[in-house]
Amino acid sequence: MDLSDTGEGDNSFYYKRSTNQEYDSGMLERNRVTNNKVDTYRENETTGYYPIIDNEQDNGNCWIGRPLIIGKDGSPYYIKELSRSEGYELSVYGKDGALITNREAFAAGGASFTAGEAVSSALSWDRTNGGTTFTISSEGTQNGYIVKAANIPEGAVFNITSMESVWDESITHPELVESKEPVYANVGELALVGGHAWEAEVGDTVSYNGRTFTVNNVKVVTYGKQKVKPDNSMKIENAHLDLSGLSPSGNVIGDVNKMFLRSGFRKTVNGAPWVSVEITAFSAEAVAEAVNAMLFTDDYYKAFNAMQMMNVYESGGKLYAAISYCYRDARANEAVYNEATDSVYVKTDIVYRAPSGDDMEGFVYRVYPADNCDEVERNGAGFVTSAIVPNETVQGKPQYVESDLGSQVTFHLRQDRKFWAYAEGEQLLAPDGTGVMKTVTSTVEKSPTLVQKVTNRELDGVSYRGIGNGKGTYEFTVSQETLAAMGNGMVQFRITYKDDIMEIEGARRTAAQYAAEHGIIGVTFPMGSADSYIEPIFLMYPGDQEIIQDAGTIESPLRVFERPIRQKVRIEKDIQTLPETKQVWYCLNCGYENRDGVTACGFCDRARSTEETKFIDYAHDTYAAVHSDNISAERDGGWYETAKDWLGSLLKGNSPEEEPESIGNFRFKAYLKSNLERLYRDEDGHIVWMDRNGNTMKPQYEDTNGDGNYDTFTWKYDTAYGGRTVDFPE
């Protein structure tokens, strides 16, 4: 840390000497006030200290203050009085008024310092028409705007440029010409005319939408294999039809199905396959005995969880019960796995003849031992989860549940099918049968050509300030009349140069290219008016090699004027009221406050004589309590007479018998004295409290010992620093 007014800390921070306070009641951490109550006062110093973080280590420099931020295209700033000087107005507006109050100093001027908005595009090197161009778009301006161009080669000329389009017969230009060509299909690709494939043989013809096509190629689709995924997870353990507890209802089929349900079986779905079980009699007992003996002992049926008696019929002099079966749960169950036989059962659609004689859709199971399947996949328990089986269809049309199913159906592999496909060199057909075409684009040269004609109008009043190395900063004003003539608020500028190649920064450079790469355009507005004390200033970015930008104010400082106060100011402030009214009397000899009822002064022992009882409602209300019209002549003269004469003179009173009421608001004056340093007015003329950075805050008074009197106070920010409370603001 190399600032002259700092001292070593504890290696984590430095002490910054403060010359305007005796000690610091708050620590500064990374240049921000905290509420750390550790006091940094030192006995051997006449001034206090507060710690400053080692910014040289953190930032590479030792700056403590807050730098001005400058945008890459410059930033407008203004110089404005934030707090008035002693004896002067807060000078903002009202400069042209004879007399003006602080409230009017804000209200008399505009609500904002600038009028309108403007933004500049980036600088661009125009290789075709020469120079460097940029465009400024503005809106809502009233007094035009000011343009500053930094890092521009010296000797540049600023122009308002315009371009118009004209036709030139001598210049050709490329144009795109579109043509249509057929799209050829890939050999073997299916012809999907009408939105579907067409089964055909080579040489067949296909007619669609009034067009006829000859089949020159076919695609063979093989259906010999099918992948299935068994997904059954339920099975019936120890299946048995039990007659016990069954009360015959006279409905044999209904009684048998009740036994199936009691054994855990579900109802079968419509069209499920069935098995014919020979029975000795049409009774529940005979059916149960036959099912238990024939079905429940056969491992073939252990994969099914749904069984139901559907019918009873006679064939060949024997009686049979038709028992339907299937696997059924919430899923489709297109295939099931029988662990007992290590076989895969695949659902296959079939058409039955219903008892009514109509066709009826249903299904049967075709069975494949796992050893005869391809690509068999099993889970950890050995359950087949996937397999490749023959893709077969069923033939036959049995009478549903009125005959033996197994003897009436056969399974056959599905036959390969041939579909119309494209041959070599055939055009791709759209779904409507028309040939598909594609658009081909080619380029040809044509004339005349529309070209841009450039017109430059040189600007007057352009000032230049050189910064060395063959470059500098230009400044000019665009008037409101010029903007109005443009109509849309958009002005195009072109910078031209005395030479195309110039000596810049010690090297030969293309002037237009250098300006496009390094130049900066900033736009600001005339601020204030005839009634304003505000002084505008526009800071351009000086580059990363400079740490200071003063807009030339070091050579030519700006003067901000202010006017002496010429009006009365009234200041009012609330004062604390006591919780309960005090009744006391004050000794005329020494002024000591005594509780009412005490007959002698507690300080000087003088007996109470003509002292009146006072009723005190305000804290620190000593003036009105002591001074009275009925002061006894017995008082010992001296300090009181002197103080009273001084107070009268202070408030321009002329009578030594001045009453307290005529010395207006004296009781508040000492109370106000400590706060006047931070007393300001806002734009509406209201009293506000501010720190040195212009952040508003409020004093927070505290009664620390509960005696009804304020002993200390802190400052609470309104919005800045998150509304934090500090002991002593910056």
N, C-alpha and C positions, 0 to 999 in steps of 0.2 A: 504494500500500500504506500503510495508516494505522495499523498496529499499532505500539505504542510500543517494542517490543523487536526491531524489524527495522532493517536498513540497506540502502542501495542496492547492487545487484549490477551486472551488466553489461547492464542493460536487458532481459534475457530472464528474469531471476529476481531474487528478493530474498534477502538473508541473514537467517536467523532465529537469534537468539542462543540458545545452549544453555548452561545454568548447571550441568549435571550431568556434563560431560565436558570434558576439556582440548582435544580436537580431534575432528574427525569423520573416520572412515576410510571413509566411503561417501557418495555423493551422493544427494540426494533429488530424484527427478524426478517432477513432478506428484503430490507427497506420497507417493511409493512409494520404498522403499529400493532402490538399485542397487548393483552391485559396482564402481563407478567408483573407482579407487584414488587419484584426485587429492585430496590433503590440503588442507583449507581452513583450516588453522591460520594464525594471524597473529601476528607478533612483538609488535606494539604493543597487543595486547589480552590480557586475562587469561582470557577465555573463548573457546571455539571457535565456529564458525558452520556452519550447513548451509543450502543454498539452498532457497527456497520459490518455486514457480511463482507468477506474478502472477495469483492467483485473482480479484482484483478485476476484472481485465480479462476473464478467462475466464468467470466466474460472476456477475458483477455485485455481488459482495460479497467480503469478505476472510476468510471463515471458513476455518480450517485443520482443525478437528476433524471428527469423524464424527457427523453429525446422527442423531437417532433418527427412524426411519421410522414414520409414523402412517397407518393406513388410513383410508379415507373414513368408515368406521363405528367408528373408534377402534381402539386396539391395546393389548393387555395387556402390561405390563412388570412386572418385579419387581426389588427391590434385594436383592442377595446378595453376601456377602463372597467375593471370589475369592482373596485372599491374606491370610494372617493378619498381624496386627500383632505387633510384638516383644513377647513375653511372654504372648501370648494364643493361644487355640485358633483353628483355622480353623472359624468358627462357621457351620454350615449346619443340621445336625440335632443331636439329642441335647440340646436345651435343657432337657428335663425329667429328664435323667440326672444322677446325682451325680458320676460321673467318666466321661469318654468320650475315646477316642482319635480322631485325625483320620480314620482309616479308618472308624471307627464313625460319625463325623459325617456321612458320606455314606450308609453302609449302613443306619443306623437309621431313615432317613426313607423316603418313597415314591420310586419310580423316576421319577415325574414330579410337577410342581408343581400341575397341575390335574387334575381328574377329569371326564371326559366331553367332549362336543362340543356346541356350540350355534351356530346361525346365525339371523340375523334377516332377514326380508323387507324390502323397501323400504316406506317410509311411503306410505299411500294415502288420498286424500281421499274419504270416503264421502258422496257427495251425497244418497244416498237415506235413510240412517239417521242421518246426522250424525256429526261428529267425524273424527278421523284414526285409521286402523287400521294395525296391523302384526302379524306372526305370528313367533314364535320356535320353531324346531324344535330339540329337544335329544335327546341319546342318551348313555347311560352316565354320567350325572351321579350324584354321591354326596352333594353338599352344596348342591344347587340351583345358582343362578347369580345374578349381579348385573347389573341393567340400568341403563345410563346413556343418557339422552335429552337431546341438546344442541340448542340453537336452537329451543326450544319456547316458545310464548307463556306469560307468567306467569299464574298462577292456574289452570293446567290440572289436570285430574283424570284419573288413570290407572285404568283398569278392565280386569278380565278379562271379555271379552265372549263370548257364545255366541249361536248362532242356531238356531232350530228351524223346520221347515216346517209350515204349517197351511193348510187349505183355506178360501178366502173366497168365498162365493156372490155377494157384491156386486161382485166384480171379474172382468172378462172378460179373456181372453187370446187372442191369435191362434193358430190351429192351421192346419196345412197339410193340404189335402184333395187326394188324387190321383184322377184320372179318365183313361180311355183314349180316344184319338182316332186315326182312321186317318191313315196317312202316304201322301200323294199323290206319284206318280212324276212326273218331268220328262217333258215331251212329247218323243217320239223316242228315249227311253232304251230299250235292249234289255231285254226281259222274260227274265230268266235263271232261269226255272222249271226245277227239276231240276239246276241248276248249269251250264246251257249255253244257247246261243241256239237258237231254233227257226226254221227256214226255212219261210216261209208267205206266202200272199197275203191281201190284205184280204178278209174274209168267211170265211176258213178258221176251223176250230175246233181247239183244242189240248187234249188230255186228259192229265192227269197226277195221280197220287195220288188217284184217285177224283173229281177235279174237272174240269169242262170249261169252257174259256175261248174266247170269240170274239175273233178278231183284228180290231181296228178301225184299226190303223195298222201300217205296215211301215217298216223302215229299209233302204235300198238300199246295199249294200256293193260298191264298184267294185274290180275286180281287173285292170284293163287295163294297169297299169304295174308294173314291178318294179325295185328298186334292187339292183345287183350290185357287188361289190368284187373284181376280179381280184387274185390273190395269188400267181401263179406267178413263180418267180425262177430256175428252171433251164431250160436248153435244150441240145439236142445240136448241137454244131458239126460241120459236114462229115460228116454221117451217111453211112455206106457199109457194106454187107455184104461182107466180105472172106473169100474161100474159102481163102486161103493159110494154111497151118499147120493146117487143119482135116482131121482124119482121119475119113472117113465111118464112121458107126456102124451104118448100116442103118436108122436112125430119122430119116427126112427132117425131120419137124417138130422133133424134138429138136436136130438139127444146125443148122437154121435159127435156132432160138431161142438156141443158143450164139453164133451170129454176131451176133444182136441184142444179147446181153449184152456181147460183146466190143466192140461199137460204142458202148457206154455207155448203152444203153436199159435201163430197169427192166422188171420183169414187170408186166403190166396187172392191174387188180383184177377180181374177178368181176363179170360183167354189163356190161363195158366195150363200147362200140360197135366195129364192125369195118368194114373195107373189103375188097371182093373184087377180087383182083389176078389177071388172066388169066396163066396160065403155059403154057409149051409142053410141059412134062413134069413129072411128080411126082418132082423131084429137088432137092437142095439148090442145085445150080448154077442150075437154071431159076428157082427161087423167088428166089434172090439177085439174078439178072439182072433179073427183073421188078420187084422191090421197088426196086432202085437206079434203074431207068429210070422207074417210074411214081410211087412215093411220095416218094422223096428229092428229086425234081425239082419236086414240087408244094408251093408255099408254104403250102397249107392245113394240112399236117401238121407244120410247123416249130414249132408251139406245144406239141407233146407230147414227153414224155421217157420214155414207156413204150410198147413195142411187142412183140408176141408173135404167132407163127403159131398159130392155134387149130385149123384144120381145112383139108381140101381136099375140094372137091365138084365135080361135073360138072353143067353146065346148058347146054342148047341145043347139045350136042355139043362144048362147050368145057370146059376144065379151069380151075378157079379156086382160089386160096389165100386163105383167110379170115384177114386180119391184124387183130388187135384193137389198139386204141390208146387212150391217155388221158394226162392229166397226173397225176403222183402224187408227193406228199411227205408230211411229217408233218401238214400241215394238211388241212382238208376240201376246199379247192379247188373251191368251188361255181361259180366262174367263172375263166377264164384269158384272158390277152390275147396275141394273135398280133401281134408287132411287124412281121412280114413283110407281113401283109395289113392292118394297122391295124384289127383286128376283135376283138370281144369274143365269147368262146365261153361259153355258159351251160349248165350241167348240167341235164338234164330227165329226170325219172323215166319209165320205160317198163316194160311187162310183155312179155317174150319167151315164145315157145314153145320149151321145152327139147327136146333130141333125144329125151328120154323121153316127150314129149307133155305134161308138166306145165308149169304157169306158172312163170316165172323172172323175178325182179326184176332190173332193170338200168337203164341210163341211156344217153342220147344227148346230143350237143351241138347246140344251136341257135346260129346265128352271126349277129351283127349288126355291120356296119361301124360304126366309131366315128362317122362323119359322120351316121349315121342315129339315133344315141342322143341322149338329152337329158341335160343337166347333167353333161357329161363332165369329169372331173377327172384331171389328169396330174401326174406328178412332174417333177423337173428334167430327167430323161432322156427325157421324152415318154411314159413308160409310163402307160397308163390305170389309175388306181387306184380309180375309182368312175364309175358311169354308170347312167342310167335307161333300161331296155330294155322292149320289149313283154312282157307277162306271158302266155306262151303255154303250152299243154299239147300233148302229142304224142298222135296217134291212129295206130293200126295195131298189129299183133301179129306181127312177123316171126319166122320160124324161126331160132333162134340159130345163127350162124356156118355156116348151111347154105343161105343164099340171099343175094341182094343187099339190103343194108340200106336204102340210100337210096331205092329205088323203092317201099318198103313203108310208109314213115312220112310223115305230114304234120303241120304245126304249126298250131294255131288259138288265137286269143285266148281267155282265160278269160272266161266270161260273168259279168255282174253277178248278185249274189244278193240276195234279199229276206228279211229276218228280222222276226219279230214284235216290235213296239215298242209302247210305251204311247201311248195317245191322251189328249187333254185330259180331266182330271178322273178318271182311272183310278187306283185304289189300287195302291201298290207291293206286289208279291208277294214273299214269302220263297221260298228255294230249295225248300221243301216244298209250295209252292202256296198257302199261307195268306196272308191279307192282313196286312201289317205295321202294327202299332199303336204309338203313342207315349204315354208317360205325361205328363199335364199336371197341374201342381200349382197350386192356388189357395189363398188365405188366407181363413179365416172366423173370426169372433169367437165364443168359447165360454166358459162358466163351469161350475163354480167354478174359481178360480185358486189355485194353490199359491204362498203368499207366505211370506216370512221374518220371523219374530218375533225381535227382538233383546232380549237380557237382559244388563245390565251389572252387574258386581259390583266396587265401588270397592276399590282396594288400600290397605292401611294401611302406615305406615312409609315414605312417599315423602318424600325430602328435596329441597330446592330451593336452588340457588345462582344468584342473578341475575347477569347480566353486562351489564346496562343495555339500553336501547332496547326495553324491554318484553318481554324474552325471557331465558332462562336454561337451566341444566342441572338435570335431575331425576335422582334415583338411588333405586332400590328393589331389594329382594331377593325373588326367587321361591324359596320353600323347596322342599326335596326332597319334603315331604309334599304340597305343591300339585301338583308334577309327577307324583307317583305317582297322585294322584287323576285326572289327565287320562288316564292310561293309555298314550297313544301318544307322549308327550313333546312334543306340539304345543300351544302356548298362544296364543290370539288376544287381542290387546290393543286397546282403544279409548281414545283420548284425547278427552275432552270439555272444553269451555271455558266460562268464566263468561259470555262474550258471543260472539256469532257474528262481529261486527266489532270489532276492537281496534286501539289505537294501537301500531304496531310499526315501529321504525326511522323514526320521524317521519312515518308515513303511516297512513291508515286501511286496514286489510287484513282479509281473511277469515282468521280464526285457523286453521281447519282446513286451508285451502289453503296458508297460509304454512308450517305445520308439515310438510305433505306435500312442499313444494318445497325447504325449507331445513333441515328437521330431520334429525338423525343419531341412529341407534340403535346403541349398542354393547353387547356382551355379554361379560362376563368371569366368572371363577370365584373363589370363595374359595380362596386358595393357602396352602400350609403347614398347620401344625396346632400342637397344644400343644407338640410337641417341636422346632419349627422356628424358626430365626432369620430366615427369609426374609420380606420385607415386600412384599406385592403393591401394584401401582399401575396404574391404567387411564388412558391418555391419549386424550382425545377430540380429533378434528380441529378446530382453532380457527378455520378459515377461511383464505382466501388473503391476508387482511390482517394476520394475526398470525404472528410468527416464534418464539413461545415457547409452550410448554404445560407446566405443572408440576402439573396436577391438584390445585391448591390447596396444594402442599407449601411454597410460599414463605410463605404465611400460617401454615400448620400443618406444620412439617417432620416427616418420618417419622424415628423413631429406630431404628437397627439395633444390637442389643446383641451383645456377644461376651464370652467367659469366659476368665479367666486360665488359662494352662497349669498343669495339676496332675498331669502324668504325665511319665515319662521318655521321651526320644526317642533312638533309636539311628540313626545315619547311617553307612552303609557305601558305599565307593566303590572301584572297582578302580584300581590304579596301574600304571604302565608297568613291564614287566620288560625288562632289558637283553638284547640278542641273545647276548652271552657274559658269563660271570661275570668281574668285575674282581677282581684280587688286588692290594691296596694296603695301605699302613700310614699312619697319621695321626700327625703330630708332636704330642707331648704339650705342647710349648712354645707352638706357634702354631696347631696344628690343620690344617696344610697337608697335602693328600693327595699321597702319594708312591707311585710304582710299586714293587711288591715287588722286592727286589734292590738298590735304591738305599740306600746306607749313611748318607747325610746328607740332612737336610731341604733341599729345593730352595728354600725361602723364607728360613729363618733360619740355615741351615748348621749347625744343631745335629746332632750325631751320633746315630744311632738307638741306643736303649738297650733298654728293655723293651717297646717298641711291638710289638703282635701283628699278624700278617698278617690282613687282613680279606677276606672273600669277599663281594662286593657283587653282588646279583642285581636290585636295584630302582633305578630312576632317582631321584636326589636323596635317597638313603638315608643322609644324613649323621648323623642322630641315633644310630642303632644302630651306625654305624661308629665314631663318636667316643667314646660313653659305654660304659664297661666296668668290670667289677669289678676288673680288674688294672691299675689306673692307677698308674703309677710315682710315687713320692714325689718324684722328681727334677723333676717338672714345675714350671715357674715359676707359682706360684699367681696368682690374680686373676680373670680373666674366666670361666674354666671353673667355679670353685667358685660364683661368683655365679649363672651361668646354670643350674647344676644345682639349686641351692636354689630358684630361681624356678620351674623346671619342676616340681619336687616340690610346691611350694606351689600352683601352678596346677592340678595334678591331685589336690590334697588328699593328697599324700604326706607322710609325717612323718619319714622316714629320710633323712639326707644320703647314705647308701650305696645309694640307690634304684637298682635295676637297670633297664635299658631295657625289659624285658618288663613291668614293673609300671606303666610309664607308657604305658598302652594307646593304640595307634593314633596316637601323636604324629607319627610320620613322615608321616601323611596330613593333619594339621591345616592346615598352611600351604597345602597343595594344594587343600583344600576352601574355604579362606577366600575366594578370589576369586570363587567361584561361588555362594555361599550366597544372594546377593541375588536370584537367579532360581530358587531351589529351592522347589518346591511338591509337594503330594501330589494324586494324582487320586482319583476316587471309590472306588477299591479300596485306597487308602493307599499306592500306589507313588510313589516319587520321580519327578517330572517337572520339566522345565525349560520355562519359559514367558516370552514377552515381555509387555509391559504390557497387551496386548490379549487375553491368555489363549490365544494360539496356542502349541502345544507345539513344541519344537525340541530338538536335540541338539548338544552341543559336538563339533566336529571338530578333534582335536589333530593338529599337524603337526610333523614333524622336518625343518626346512628345510636343515640343513647336514650331515645324515647321520651325526651323532655318536651316534645312539641316544637322544637326549634331545628331548623336545618343546620347541619354541621359541615356538610361537604357536598360536592356535586360531581357528576361525571357528564361526559358528552356522548349522546347517542346519535349516530348517523341516520338520516331518513331513508336513503336508498343505497348510498355508496358503501362499499366494503361489506355488503350483505346486512346492513343495518346494525353493525357491531357497536359496542360501547367501549369508549376509551377514556383514560384519565386526562390526557392532554393531547388534543388533535394536532396534526401537522399544520 
